[in-house]
Amino acid sequence: MAEDGHGWIVETQHLTKIYRNRQIALNDVTLTLEPGCVLGLLGPNGAGKTTLLRLILGLHRPTAGSVRVFGRLMTPNAADIRRRIGYIPTNPQFPRGMTPISYLDYIGRLFGLPRDVRKPKLATLIRAVDLLPHSGEPIAHFTPGMTARLAVAASLINEPDLLIWDEPTHGLDIEARRSMLELIKQLASEKTLILSSHNLSDVDEVCNYACVLNKGQMIFHGTLQDLKGRIRRNHYELDVDGEHKAISKAVGVLRGLKDFIQVVFRHRRLDVKLGEETPNTALLAQLFQVLHDHKITVISVRTVGMQTEQAYLDLVEREESRGFVRLYPASEAA
């Protein structure tokens, strides 16, 4: 639920953070986050992701620029705004002698929840994150997956409108990671989320927007579809079935067509690279027609590589190569 005239949940303007005049952690970041958005925050180590999250939370003061959350200026003293945010840091730590029940009860009291609200709420959350059999056990004995689920429950006890989770799948095994991603998908239907992650497949699965940081600079902010659209996607792999002689003839025909840059067949798989001059739909139509004419069955089709990862790496590489041109906006330098 947004409160300002623009409807933004989060709005930063020229946000900059310099630590002790020695380290530029964040440089001139301006972004907006609308209700219902699931933003994937991407970037290599040291890119400024955690700094940006801490500034949004009001845990640090910006050196320059501003952060507005729910239409109000965020500062270290804005506790009333933070009450509407659920936060999970990287590798969350809990008092080892407490149990899930005692810890969530403590957090609920910090938020000022009365007993008749707090107790049913913590019980519901413990059940929801599948910790009911362990609700009375010391947190010291918890696995990383159990600790992550407790962190989720703690971030939800105040029924926040905005969730900020820093590396929520870090260190989880396959089963725990899958459970976390499914939970994020469920929450996305009713919450606005910011997820910082090194795992690009996680972002690809659960996010609809992306923000890419590199060395403190924001080099992309937009929809995940726009991010994928920045790379060339004209490289395909097709698993096919048919007579070997017919497939060899089809490969010869395809190699003779305009804008078919590479056509290779090996191990029942056809590897095709298309040019950029002609729309790929027209070229793919030619490809399937040739296969049909030679009575070849297509078992599966896929683009080569994970698009989000390719787009991310391409953005970072392009930013690194700009050198002094980075003094100017990308549109001016083009």
C-alpha positions, 0 to 999 in steps of 0.5 A, a space after each residue: 500500500 503506497 501513500 505518496 502521490 506517485 504510488 511508489 513503495 520505495 523511491 530513491 533520489 541520487 542516493 550516494 554512500 561514502 564511508 569515511 571518505 575512503 570507500 564509495 559504496 553507492 553512487 547516485 542511485 535513483 530508482 522507484 518500486 511500485 506496489 506488487 513488484 518483486 525486485 531482484 537486486 543483482 551485482 557482484 560482491 562489493 557492488 553495493 547491494 547490501 548498502 542499498 538495502 541498509 539505506 532503504 531500511 534507514 539503518 545507514 544515513 546517506 552521504 547524499 540523496 534521499 530514500 522515501 518509503 511509503 511516501 515518507 522520508 526514511 531516516 535512522 529515527 523512522 521506526 514507525 516506517 520500519 514497522 511496516 517492513 520485514 527484513 532478513 539479512 544475509 546469514 541471519 543469526 538468532 540467540 542460540 538459547 531461545 526457541 522459535 516460540 520464545 524468539 518470535 514472542 520476543 520479536 512480537 513484543 518489540 513490535 508492540 503486539 498485544 499478547 492476544 494478537 502475538 501468540 496466535 500469530 507466532 503459532 500460525 507462522 511456525 506452522 506456515 514455515 514448517 517448524 511446528 515439530 521443532 517449535 520448542 527446541 533450542 535454535 542452536 541445534 537448527 540446520 541452515 534450512 530451519 534457520 532460514 525458515 525461522 528468519 522468514 517467520 520473524 520477518 512476517 510477524 509484523 504483517 509488513 507491506 514491504 519485504 527486504 530479503 538479503 540472499 534468502 537462499 544462501 547456503 540452503 540445500 536443494 529442498 530448502 531452496 525450493 521451499 523458499 522460492 515457493 514461499 516467495 511466489 506465494 508472498 508475491 501475490 500480496 506483498 512488495 519484495 526486494 530480493 538481493 541474490 547472487 543466484 540468477 536462476 532464483 531471480 529469473 524464477 520469482 522476480 518481475 523486475 531487476 536492478 543491477 549494480 556494479 561498483 556502486 553504480 546502477 547500470 540497469 533498472 527495469 523489467 526482467 523482460 527488458 533485461 533479457 531483451 538486451 542480449 541476442 537470443 538467436 542461438 537455438 538447440 533442437 533435439 530431433 528424430 529422423 533418418 540420419 540421411 534425411 537430417 544430413 540433407 536438411 542440414 545442407 539445405 539450412 546452411 544454404 539459407 540466408 542468415 543461418 550463420 551456423 548449423 551443426 548436427 551432432 548426437 541427435 541435436 541440431 545447433 543453430 545460430 541465426 543472424 540479426 538481419 531478419 526477424 527470428 520468427 521468419 527464420 524459425 519458420 524456414 527452419 521448421 519448414 525444412 525439417 517438415 519437408 525432410 520428415 524430421 520430428 522435433 522433440 524439444 527446442 531451447 535457447 542456448 544459455 540462461 538468458 538472465 545470466 547472459 544479460 547480467 554478464 553482458 551488462 557488467 562487461 559493457 559497463 567495465 569497458 566504457 572507461 571514462 565514458 561512464 562520466 556521461 549517461 549511457 544515452 549521451 555516450 552512445 
